[in-house]
């Protein structure tokens, strides 16, 4: 599993919104839309899937680091 091999806290990808089923397939697989942009007149959807919630929150500064 990617999370275990490279210690990745999340996986990111982008795809065209106009694709008839691709965004919904990623959503079923646990990805969430976190941004949308228009590029060359086409809407691009940015998605992420969080693999390690604790590490993701630390890296994204969404949770303070606890020191002992």
C-alpha positions in Angstrom: 0.0 0.0 0.0 1.3 3.5 -0.9 0.8 4.8 2.6 3.0 2.1 4.0 5.7 2.2 1.3 6.4 5.9 1.1 4.6 7.1 4.2 2.5 9.4 2.1 -0.2 11.2 4.2 -2.4 11.8 1.1 -2.6 11.3 -2.6 -3.6 14.1 -4.9 -4.8 14.2 -8.5 -6.5 16.4 -11.1 -8.9 15.6 -13.8 -11.3 17.4 -16.2 -14.7 17.9 -14.8 -16.4 17.1 -18.2 -15.3 13.5 -18.1 -18.7 11.6 -17.8 -17.8 9.3 -14.8 -14.2 9.8 -13.7 -14.8 12.2 -10.8 -17.6 10.0 -9.4 -15.4 6.9 -9.6 -12.7 8.7 -7.6 -15.3 9.9 -5.0 -16.5 6.3 -4.6 -12.9 5.3 -3.9 -12.6 7.9 -1.1 -11.2 11.0 -2.9 -12.7 14.4 -2.1 -12.7 17.5 -4.2 -10.7 20.3 -2.6 -10.4 22.8 -5.4 -11.6 23.6 -8.9 -10.1 25.9 -11.6 -10.7 26.8 -15.2 -7.7 26.1 -17.5 -7.9 26.9 -21.2 -11.7 27.1 -20.9 -12.0 23.7 -19.2 -13.0 23.1 -15.6 -10.3 21.1 -13.8 -11.2 19.3 -10.5 -8.5 18.7 -7.9 -9.0 15.7 -5.6 -7.3 14.2 -2.6 -7.5 11.0 -0.6 -6.1 11.2 2.9 -4.3 8.0 3.7 -2.9 8.8 7.2 -5.2 11.4 9.0 -2.8 12.0 11.8 0.3 12.7 9.6 -1.9 14.7 7.2 -3.1 17.0 9.9 0.4 17.5 11.3 1.9 18.3 7.8 -1.0 20.6 6.9 -0.7 22.4 10.3 -4.3 21.5 11.1 -3.3 20.0 14.4 -0.6 21.2 16.8 2.4 19.0 17.3 2.5 17.4 20.8 6.0 17.4 22.4 6.8 15.3 25.4 
